[in-house]
Amino acid sequence: MMRTLPHVAYLVDNIEEALEGREILVDTFSPGDGVRVAFIKHNGAPVEFMEISS
């Protein structure tokens, strides 16, 4: 569903902090090495948070 639904994405320094107190739609997962992603619901819309480690 998230692959086909338009959404805003934000690059965050710390995904756990970004998720605090949020309504989580898709819990944190890793689509590739050094990348962690999660989706929340904000004002009825999906929002993606992405953390990239260097």
PQR file of N, CA, C, O and H, with PARSE charges and radii, in Angstrom:
ATOM      1  N   MET A   1       0.816  -1.186   0.000 -0.4000 1.5000
ATOM      2  CA  MET A   1       0.000   0.000   0.000 -0.0000 2.0000
ATOM      3  C   MET A   1       0.869   1.263   0.000  0.5500 1.7000
ATOM      4  O   MET A   1       0.581   2.197  -0.748 -0.5500 1.4000
ATOM      5  N   MET A   2       1.917   1.314   0.813 -0.4000 1.5000
ATOM      6  CA  MET A   2       2.747   2.510   0.903 -0.0000 2.0000
ATOM      7  C   MET A   2       3.534   2.764  -0.374  0.5500 1.7000
ATOM      8  O   MET A   2       3.945   3.895  -0.634 -0.5500 1.4000
ATOM      9  H   MET A   2       2.151   0.555   1.421  0.4000 1.0000
ATOM     10  N   ARG A   3       3.746   1.736  -1.161 -0.4000 1.5000
ATOM     11  CA  ARG A   3       4.487   1.908  -2.415 -0.0000 2.0000
ATOM     12  C   ARG A   3       3.678   2.657  -3.458  0.5500 1.7000
ATOM     13  O   ARG A   3       4.244   3.315  -4.331 -0.5500 1.4000
ATOM     14  H   ARG A   3       3.412   0.817  -0.949  0.4000 1.0000
ATOM     15  N   THR A   4       2.365   2.562  -3.373 -0.4000 1.5000
ATOM     16  CA  THR A   4       1.515   3.181  -4.384 -0.0000 2.0000
ATOM     17  C   THR A   4       0.789   4.431  -3.886  0.5500 1.7000
ATOM     18  O   THR A   4       0.240   5.176  -4.697 -0.5500 1.4000
ATOM     19  H   THR A   4       1.905   2.027  -2.664  0.4000 1.0000
ATOM     20  N   LEU A   5       0.771   4.677  -2.591 -0.4000 1.5000
ATOM     21  CA  LEU A   5       0.083   5.831  -2.009 -0.0000 2.0000
ATOM     22  C   LEU A   5       1.051   7.000  -1.884  0.5500 1.7000
ATOM     23  O   LEU A   5       2.085   6.867  -1.229 -0.5500 1.4000
ATOM     24  H   LEU A   5       1.216   4.071  -1.932  0.4000 1.0000
ATOM     25  N   PRO A   6       0.743   8.145  -2.497 -0.5600 1.5000
ATOM     26  CA  PRO A   6       1.640   9.300  -2.358  0.2800 2.0000
ATOM     27  C   PRO A   6       1.791   9.703  -0.895  0.5500 1.7000
ATOM     28  O   PRO A   6       0.826   9.669  -0.132 -0.5500 1.4000
ATOM     29  N   HIS A   7       3.005  10.083  -0.511 -0.4000 1.5000
ATOM     30  CA  HIS A   7       3.254  10.465   0.873 -0.0000 2.0000
ATOM     31  C   HIS A   7       4.488  11.359   0.954  0.5500 1.7000
ATOM     32  O   HIS A   7       5.320  11.397   0.048 -0.5500 1.4000
ATOM     33  H   HIS A   7       3.789  10.110  -1.131  0.4000 1.0000
ATOM     34  N   VAL A   8       4.574  12.066   2.059 -0.4000 1.5000
ATOM     35  CA  VAL A   8       5.731  12.903   2.347 -0.0000 2.0000
ATOM     36  C   VAL A   8       6.764  12.038   3.057  0.5500 1.7000
ATOM     37  O   VAL A   8       6.407  11.147   3.828 -0.5500 1.4000
ATOM     38  H   VAL A   8       3.898  12.035   2.796  0.4000 1.0000
ATOM     39  N   ALA A   9       8.047  12.299   2.799 -0.4000 1.5000
ATOM     40  CA  ALA A   9       9.122  11.564   3.463 -0.0000 2.0000
ATOM     41  C   ALA A   9      10.106  12.549   4.079  0.5500 1.7000
ATOM     42  O   ALA A   9      10.436  13.574   3.483 -0.5500 1.4000
ATOM     43  H   ALA A   9       8.337  13.023   2.173  0.4000 1.0000
ATOM     44  N   TYR A  10      10.562  12.223   5.268 -0.4000 1.5000
ATOM     45  CA  TYR A  10      11.531  13.051   5.974 -0.0000 2.0000
ATOM     46  C   TYR A  10      12.753  12.223   6.348  0.5500 1.7000
ATOM     47  O   TYR A  10      12.628  11.088   6.809 -0.5500 1.4000
ATOM     48  H   TYR A  10      10.294  11.390   5.752  0.4000 1.0000
ATOM     49  N   LEU A  11      13.916  12.792   6.149 -0.4000 1.5000
ATOM     50  CA  LEU A  11      15.160  12.204   6.613 -0.0000 2.0000
ATOM     51  C   LEU A  11      15.349  12.639   8.060  0.5500 1.7000
ATOM     52  O   LEU A  11      15.340  13.835   8.351 -0.5500 1.4000
ATOM     53  H   LEU A  11      14.016  13.714   5.775  0.4000 1.0000
ATOM     54  N   VAL A  12      15.520  11.682   8.972 -0.4000 1.5000
ATOM     55  CA  VAL A  12      15.654  11.992  10.397 -0.0000 2.0000
ATOM     56  C   VAL A  12      16.989  11.468  10.919  0.5500 1.7000
ATOM     57  O   VAL A  12      17.546  10.512  10.380 -0.5500 1.4000
ATOM     58  H   VAL A  12      15.527  10.710   8.736  0.4000 1.0000
ATOM     59  N   ASP A  13      17.493  12.103  11.968 -0.4000 1.5000
ATOM     60  CA  ASP A  13      18.741  11.669  12.586 -0.0000 2.0000
ATOM     61  C   ASP A  13      18.551  10.428  13.448  0.5500 1.7000
ATOM     62  O   ASP A  13      19.434   9.573  13.516 -0.5500 1.4000
ATOM     63  H   ASP A  13      17.041  12.881  12.406  0.4000 1.0000
ATOM     64  N   ASN A  14      17.388  10.330  14.111 -0.4000 1.5000
ATOM     65  CA  ASN A  14      17.118   9.228  15.020 -0.0000 2.0000
ATOM     66  C   ASN A  14      15.671   8.802  14.856  0.5500 1.7000
ATOM     67  O   ASN A  14      14.762   9.521  15.273 -0.5500 1.4000
ATOM     68  H   ASN A  14      16.671  11.024  14.056  0.4000 1.0000
ATOM     69  N   ILE A  15      15.449   7.655  14.260 -0.4000 1.5000
ATOM     70  CA  ILE A  15      14.092   7.222  13.948 -0.0000 2.0000
ATOM     71  C   ILE A  15      13.274   6.933  15.207  0.5500 1.7000
ATOM     72  O   ILE A  15      12.067   7.174  15.222 -0.5500 1.4000
ATOM     73  H   ILE A  15      16.187   7.072  13.922  0.4000 1.0000
ATOM     74  N   GLU A  16      13.906   6.423  16.256 -0.4000 1.5000
ATOM     75  CA  GLU A  16      13.169   6.149  17.491 -0.0000 2.0000
ATOM     76  C   GLU A  16      12.611   7.444  18.085  0.5500 1.7000
ATOM     77  O   GLU A  16      11.460   7.489  18.519 -0.5500 1.4000
ATOM     78  H   GLU A  16      14.887   6.227  16.244  0.4000 1.0000
ATOM     79  N   GLU A  17      13.431   8.489  18.101 -0.4000 1.5000
ATOM     80  CA  GLU A  17      12.970   9.782  18.614 -0.0000 2.0000
ATOM     81  C   GLU A  17      11.859  10.345  17.737  0.5500 1.7000
ATOM     82  O   GLU A  17      10.889  10.900  18.254 -0.5500 1.4000
ATOM     83  H   GLU A  17      14.366   8.452  17.749  0.4000 1.0000
ATOM     84  N   ALA A  18      11.983  10.214  16.430 -0.4000 1.5000
ATOM     85  CA  ALA A  18      10.979  10.732  15.505 -0.0000 2.0000
ATOM     86  C   ALA A  18       9.631  10.023  15.671  0.5500 1.7000
ATOM     87  O   ALA A  18       8.581  10.615  15.424 -0.5500 1.4000
ATOM     88  H   ALA A  18      12.771   9.763  16.010  0.4000 1.0000
ATOM     89  N   LEU A  19       9.665   8.760  16.089 -0.4000 1.5000
ATOM     90  CA  LEU A  19       8.436   7.975  16.233 -0.0000 2.0000
ATOM     91  C   LEU A  19       7.740   8.163  17.578  0.5500 1.7000
ATOM     92  O   LEU A  19       6.584   7.766  17.728 -0.5500 1.4000
ATOM     93  H   LEU A  19      10.519   8.279  16.291  0.4000 1.0000
ATOM     94  N   GLU A  20       8.409   8.753  18.549 -0.4000 1.5000
ATOM     95  CA  GLU A  20       7.840   8.902  19.894 -0.0000 2.0000
ATOM     96  C   GLU A  20       6.508   9.637  19.845  0.5500 1.7000
ATOM     97  O   GLU A  20       6.405  10.741  19.310 -0.5500 1.4000
ATOM     98  H   GLU A  20       9.348   9.076  18.428  0.4000 1.0000
ATOM     99  N   GLY A  21       5.480   8.989  20.424 -0.4000 1.5000
ATOM    100  CA  GLY A  21       4.158   9.591  20.523 -0.0000 2.0000
ATOM    101  C   GLY A  21       3.374   9.631  19.227  0.5500 1.7000
ATOM    102  O   GLY A  21       2.316  10.258  19.177 -0.5500 1.4000
ATOM    103  H   GLY A  21       5.564   8.092  20.858  0.4000 1.0000
ATOM    104  N   ARG A  22       3.853   8.990  18.186 -0.4000 1.5000
ATOM    105  CA  ARG A  22       3.191   9.006  16.872 -0.0000 2.0000
ATOM    106  C   ARG A  22       2.356   7.747  16.671  0.5500 1.7000
ATOM    107  O   ARG A  22       2.621   6.713  17.284 -0.5500 1.4000
ATOM    108  H   ARG A  22       4.713   8.481  18.227  0.4000 1.0000
ATOM    109  N   GLU A  23       1.358   7.839  15.819 -0.4000 1.5000
ATOM    110  CA  GLU A  23       0.561   6.677  15.436 -0.0000 2.0000
ATOM    111  C   GLU A  23       1.299   5.959  14.305  0.5500 1.7000
ATOM    112  O   GLU A  23       1.375   6.465  13.185 -0.5500 1.4000
ATOM    113  H   GLU A  23       1.143   8.679  15.322  0.4000 1.0000
ATOM    114  N   ILE A  24       1.833   4.794  14.601 -0.4000 1.5000
ATOM    115  CA  ILE A  24       2.666   4.064  13.644 -0.0000 2.0000
ATOM    116  C   ILE A  24       1.786   3.240  12.709  0.5500 1.7000
ATOM    117  O   ILE A  24       0.943   2.460  13.152 -0.5500 1.4000
ATOM    118  H   ILE A  24       1.772   4.383  15.510  0.4000 1.0000
ATOM    119  N   LEU A  25       1.999   3.427  11.403 -0.4000 1.5000
ATOM    120  CA  LEU A  25       1.303   2.635  10.385 -0.0000 2.0000
ATOM    121  C   LEU A  25       2.113   1.401  10.008  0.5500 1.7000
ATOM    122  O   LEU A  25       1.574   0.299   9.909 -0.5500 1.4000
ATOM    123  H   LEU A  25       2.685   4.060  11.043  0.4000 1.0000
ATOM    124  N   VAL A  26       3.419   1.596   9.798 -0.4000 1.5000
ATOM    125  CA  VAL A  26       4.334   0.499   9.468 -0.0000 2.0000
ATOM    126  C   VAL A  26       5.543   0.639  10.377  0.5500 1.7000
ATOM    127  O   VAL A  26       6.248   1.647  10.331 -0.5500 1.4000
ATOM    128  H   VAL A  26       3.858   2.492   9.879  0.4000 1.0000
ATOM    129  N   ASP A  27       5.779  -0.367  11.198 -0.4000 1.5000
ATOM    130  CA  ASP A  27       6.893  -0.318  12.147 -0.0000 2.0000
ATOM    131  C   ASP A  27       8.232  -0.301  11.409  0.5500 1.7000
ATOM    132  O   ASP A  27       8.309  -0.623  10.223 -0.5500 1.4000
ATOM    133  H   ASP A  27       5.206  -1.186  11.235  0.4000 1.0000
ATOM    134  N   THR A  28       9.259   0.073  12.119 -0.4000 1.5000
ATOM    135  CA  THR A  28      10.595   0.240  11.558 -0.0000 2.0000
ATOM    136  C   THR A  28      11.079  -1.031  10.856  0.5500 1.7000
ATOM    137  O   THR A  28      10.975  -2.136  11.389 -0.5500 1.4000
ATOM    138  H   THR A  28       9.196   0.335  13.083  0.4000 1.0000
ATOM    139  N   PHE A  29      11.610  -0.843   9.646 -0.4000 1.5000
ATOM    140  CA  PHE A  29      12.200  -1.944   8.890 -0.0000 2.0000
ATOM    141  C   PHE A  29      13.389  -1.410   8.105  0.5500 1.7000
ATOM    142  O   PHE A  29      13.575  -0.199   7.988 -0.5500 1.4000
ATOM    143  H   PHE A  29      11.694   0.055   9.213  0.4000 1.0000
ATOM    144  N   SER A  30      14.188  -2.317   7.574 -0.4000 1.5000
ATOM    145  CA  SER A  30      15.386  -1.938   6.840 -0.0000 2.0000
ATOM    146  C   SER A  30      15.273  -2.409   5.390  0.5500 1.7000
ATOM    147  O   SER A  30      15.371  -3.607   5.123 -0.5500 1.4000
ATOM    148  H   SER A  30      14.037  -3.301   7.669  0.4000 1.0000
ATOM    149  N   PRO A  31      15.067  -1.478   4.449 -0.5600 1.5000
ATOM    150  CA  PRO A  31      14.989  -1.869   3.053  0.2800 2.0000
ATOM    151  C   PRO A  31      16.360  -2.101   2.405  0.5500 1.7000
ATOM    152  O   PRO A  31      16.448  -2.577   1.273 -0.5500 1.4000
ATOM    153  N   GLY A  32      17.432  -1.755   3.141 -0.4000 1.5000
ATOM    154  CA  GLY A  32      18.785  -1.942   2.620 -0.0000 2.0000
ATOM    155  C   GLY A  32      19.806  -1.637   3.694  0.5500 1.7000
ATOM    156  O   GLY A  32      19.457  -1.120   4.756 -0.5500 1.4000
ATOM    157  H   GLY A  32      17.360  -1.367   4.060  0.4000 1.0000
ATOM    158  N   ASP A  33      21.062  -1.949   3.430 -0.4000 1.5000
ATOM    159  CA  ASP A  33      22.121  -1.719   4.408 -0.0000 2.0000
ATOM    160  C   ASP A  33      22.193  -0.245   4.815  0.5500 1.7000
ATOM    161  O   ASP A  33      22.247   0.646   3.968 -0.5500 1.4000
ATOM    162  H   ASP A  33      21.346  -2.368   2.567  0.4000 1.0000
ATOM    163  N   GLY A  34      22.193  -0.013   6.121 -0.4000 1.5000
ATOM    164  CA  GLY A  34      22.355   1.335   6.655 -0.0000 2.0000
ATOM    165  C   GLY A  34      21.138   2.228   6.538  0.5500 1.7000
ATOM    166  O   GLY A  34      21.225   3.428   6.799 -0.5500 1.4000
ATOM    167  H   GLY A  34      22.149  -0.737   6.809  0.4000 1.0000
ATOM    168  N   VAL A  35      19.996   1.660   6.147 -0.4000 1.5000
ATOM    169  CA  VAL A  35      18.765   2.451   6.001 -0.0000 2.0000
ATOM    170  C   VAL A  35      17.671   1.838   6.866  0.5500 1.7000
ATOM    171  O   VAL A  35      17.452   0.626   6.851 -0.5500 1.4000
ATOM    172  H   VAL A  35      19.925   0.686   5.934  0.4000 1.0000
ATOM    173  N   ARG A  36      16.987   2.695   7.622 -0.4000 1.5000
ATOM    174  CA  ARG A  36      15.836   2.266   8.421 -0.0000 2.0000
ATOM    175  C   ARG A  36      14.676   3.191   8.100  0.5500 1.7000
ATOM    176  O   ARG A  36      14.846   4.405   7.993 -0.5500 1.4000
ATOM    177  H   ARG A  36      17.165   3.679   7.635  0.4000 1.0000
ATOM    178  N   VAL A  37      13.495   2.607   7.948 -0.4000 1.5000
ATOM    179  CA  VAL A  37      12.313   3.341   7.522 -0.0000 2.0000
ATOM    180  C   VAL A  37      11.134   2.957   8.406  0.5500 1.7000
ATOM    181  O   VAL A  37      11.039   1.823   8.874 -0.5500 1.4000
ATOM    182  H   VAL A  37      13.357   1.620   8.036  0.4000 1.0000
ATOM    183  N   ALA A  38      10.234   3.917   8.630 -0.4000 1.5000
ATOM    184  CA  ALA A  38       8.972   3.652   9.310 -0.0000 2.0000
ATOM    185  C   ALA A  38       7.943   4.635   8.769  0.5500 1.7000
ATOM    186  O   ALA A  38       8.296   5.696   8.255 -0.5500 1.4000
ATOM    187  H   ALA A  38      10.310   4.839   8.249  0.4000 1.0000
ATOM    188  N   PHE A  39       6.668   4.274   8.888 -0.4000 1.5000
ATOM    189  CA  PHE A  39       5.584   5.144   8.438 -0.0000 2.0000
ATOM    190  C   PHE A  39       4.670   5.454   9.606  0.5500 1.7000
ATOM    191  O   PHE A  39       4.367   4.584  10.423 -0.5500 1.4000
ATOM    192  H   PHE A  39       6.382   3.411   9.306  0.4000 1.0000
ATOM    193  N   ILE A  40       4.232   6.705   9.677 -0.4000 1.5000
ATOM    194  CA  ILE A  40       3.289   7.130  10.692 -0.0000 2.0000
ATOM    195  C   ILE A  40       2.063   7.715  10.009  0.5500 1.7000
ATOM    196  O   ILE A  40       2.055   7.944   8.799 -0.5500 1.4000
ATOM    197  H   ILE A  40       4.477   7.411   9.014  0.4000 1.0000
ATOM    198  N   LYS A  41       1.038   7.950  10.798 -0.4000 1.5000
ATOM    199  CA  LYS A  41      -0.149   8.642  10.322 -0.0000 2.0000
ATOM    200  C   LYS A  41      -0.149  10.017  10.968  0.5500 1.7000
ATOM    201  O   LYS A  41      -0.081  10.133  12.192 -0.5500 1.4000
ATOM    202  H   LYS A  41       1.044   7.764  11.780  0.4000 1.0000
ATOM    203  N   HIS A  42      -0.226  11.053  10.152 -0.4000 1.5000
ATOM    204  CA  HIS A  42      -0.240  12.432  10.655 -0.0000 2.0000
ATOM    205  C   HIS A  42      -1.361  13.189   9.953  0.5500 1.7000
ATOM    206  O   HIS A  42      -1.354  13.329   8.730 -0.5500 1.4000
ATOM    207  H   HIS A  42      -0.281  10.958   9.158  0.4000 1.0000
ATOM    208  N   ASN A  43      -2.315  13.671  10.724 -0.4000 1.5000
ATOM    209  CA  ASN A  43      -3.486  14.366  10.157 -0.0000 2.0000
ATOM    210  C   ASN A  43      -4.158  13.542   9.065  0.5500 1.7000
ATOM    211  O   ASN A  43      -4.609  14.081   8.054 -0.5500 1.4000
ATOM    212  H   ASN A  43      -2.321  13.558  11.718  0.4000 1.0000
ATOM    213  N   GLY A  44      -4.219  12.222   9.280 -0.4000 1.5000
ATOM    214  CA  GLY A  44      -4.894  11.328   8.358 -0.0000 2.0000
ATOM    215  C   GLY A  44      -4.075  10.886   7.158  0.5500 1.7000
ATOM    216  O   GLY A  44      -4.545  10.088   6.347 -0.5500 1.4000
ATOM    217  H   GLY A  44      -3.853  11.784  10.101  0.4000 1.0000
ATOM    218  N   ALA A  45      -2.855  11.397   7.037 -0.4000 1.5000
ATOM    219  CA  ALA A  45      -2.028  11.069   5.873 -0.0000 2.0000
ATOM    220  C   ALA A  45      -0.797  10.271   6.290  0.5500 1.7000
ATOM    221  O   ALA A  45      -0.285  10.456   7.394 -0.5500 1.4000
ATOM    222  H   ALA A  45      -2.474  12.045   7.697  0.4000 1.0000
ATOM    223  N   PRO A  46      -0.317   9.386   5.419 -0.5600 1.5000
ATOM    224  CA  PRO A  46       0.901   8.648   5.741  0.2800 2.0000
ATOM    225  C   PRO A  46       2.132   9.537   5.575  0.5500 1.7000
ATOM    226  O   PRO A  46       2.219  10.336   4.642 -0.5500 1.4000
ATOM    227  N   VAL A  47       3.071   9.383   6.493 -0.4000 1.5000
ATOM    228  CA  VAL A  47       4.331  10.116   6.462 -0.0000 2.0000
ATOM    229  C   VAL A  47       5.445   9.110   6.694  0.5500 1.7000
ATOM    230  O   VAL A  47       5.353   8.266   7.585 -0.5500 1.4000
ATOM    231  H   VAL A  47       3.000   8.734   7.251  0.4000 1.0000
ATOM    232  N   GLU A  48       6.500   9.200   5.889 -0.4000 1.5000
ATOM    233  CA  GLU A  48       7.631   8.286   6.010 -0.0000 2.0000
ATOM    234  C   GLU A  48       8.781   8.987   6.729  0.5500 1.7000
ATOM    235  O   GLU A  48       9.105  10.139   6.443 -0.5500 1.4000
ATOM    236  H   GLU A  48       6.575   9.885   5.164  0.4000 1.0000
ATOM    237  N   PHE A  49       9.385   8.265   7.667 -0.4000 1.5000
ATOM    238  CA  PHE A  49      10.628   8.711   8.299 -0.0000 2.0000
ATOM    239  C   PHE A  49      11.720   7.760   7.833  0.5500 1.7000
ATOM    240  O   PHE A  49      11.528   6.544   7.821 -0.5500 1.4000
ATOM    241  H   PHE A  49       9.122   7.329   7.899  0.4000 1.0000
ATOM    242  N   MET A  50      12.873   8.318   7.447 -0.4000 1.5000
ATOM    243  CA  MET A  50      13.993   7.509   6.981 -0.0000 2.0000
ATOM    244  C   MET A  50      15.262   7.938   7.703  0.5500 1.7000
ATOM    245  O   MET A  50      15.591   9.123   7.765 -0.5500 1.4000
ATOM    246  H   MET A  50      13.029   9.306   7.457  0.4000 1.0000
ATOM    247  N   GLU A  51      15.964   6.954   8.244 -0.4000 1.5000
ATOM    248  CA  GLU A  51      17.254   7.197   8.917 -0.0000 2.0000
ATOM    249  C   GLU A  51      18.334   6.481   8.110  0.5500 1.7000
ATOM    250  O   GLU A  51      18.208   5.292   7.817 -0.5500 1.4000
ATOM    251  H   GLU A  51      15.697   5.992   8.193  0.4000 1.0000
ATOM    252  N   ILE A  52      19.387   7.200   7.754 -0.4000 1.5000
ATOM    253  CA  ILE A  52      20.490   6.618   7.006 -0.0000 2.0000
ATOM    254  C   ILE A  52      21.757   6.740   7.848  0.5500 1.7000
ATOM    255  O   ILE A  52      22.154   7.841   8.229 -0.5500 1.4000
ATOM    256  H   ILE A  52      19.489   8.166   7.993  0.4000 1.0000
ATOM    257  N   SER A  53      22.386   5.603   8.136 -0.4000 1.5000
ATOM    258  CA  SER A  53      23.619   5.638   8.906 -0.0000 2.0000
ATOM    259  C   SER A  53      24.800   5.686   7.948  0.5500 1.7000
ATOM    260  O   SER A  53      24.783   5.086   6.873 -0.5500 1.4000
ATOM    261  H   SER A  53      22.063   4.708   7.827  0.4000 1.0000
ATOM    262  N   SER A  54      25.811   6.408   8.365 -0.4000 1.5000
ATOM    263  CA  SER A  54      26.976   6.545   7.476 -0.0000 2.0000
ATOM    264  C   SER A  54      28.100   5.625   7.890  0.5500 1.7000
ATOM    265  O   SER A  54      29.153   5.612   7.253 -0.5500 1.4000
ATOM    266  H   SER A  54      25.825   6.895   9.238  0.4000 1.0000
TER
END
